[in-house]
Amino acid sequence: MSGNRVSPRLRKFLGQRLRTLRKQRGWSQRALGRHSGLSGKFIGEVERGEKSISVDSLYGVSRALKVPLRTLTDAPSDRTPVPSEDAEKLLAFLVQHRAPGDLRKVYGVLRTLFRRNQTR
């Protein structure tokens, strides 16, 4: 990364993470904008990786989504692939109507699986 510019890869990662969390709540871009004090248009631009978002605005989004700020900002390593939009849609569909306890179990299984794969 040069200077103060955010890399396109990081913007895309953040946008996809934001979109996934928004869709998990069943909100439109306009609804998230309303809850966070931003415009729906801007939310869309951030989700597509077209615009950067300030820390203040990102904090407002995290509060609206009721997630810790780090949920949005934990950046991927250089080896972490950015998920495709199809994979994101599939994951959002799979978790949409699941109980929180079930999601925690799935998360634990996936974490264990991916940890094992990294050591190979």
NORBEL-V246441 format. One line per field, one symbol per residue. ss: DSSP state (a for helix, b for strand, c for the rest). phi: phi as a letter, one per 30 degrees, with the letter a starting at -180 (. if undefined). burial: I if it has 9 or more other C-alpha atoms within 8 Angstrom, else O. A space follows every 10 residues. Layout:
BEGIN
ss=???
phi=???
burial=???
END
This chain:
BEGIN
ss=cccccccaaa aaaaaaaaaa aaaaccccaa aaaaaaccca aaaaaaaccc ccccaaaaaa aaaaacccaa aaaccccccc ccccaaaaaa aaaaacccca aaaaaaaaaa aaaaaaaacc
phi=.cicdddedd ddeddddddd dddedicddd ddeddcicdd ddedddddid bdbddddddd dddddhbded ddcddddddd dddddddddd ddddceccde ddddddeddd ddeddddddd
burial=OOOOOOOOOI IIIIIIIIII IIIIOOIIII IIIIIIOIII OIIIIIIIIO IOOOOOIIII IIIIIOOOIO OIOOOIOOOO OOOOOOOIIO OIOOIOOOOO OOIOOOOOOO OOOOOOOOOO
END
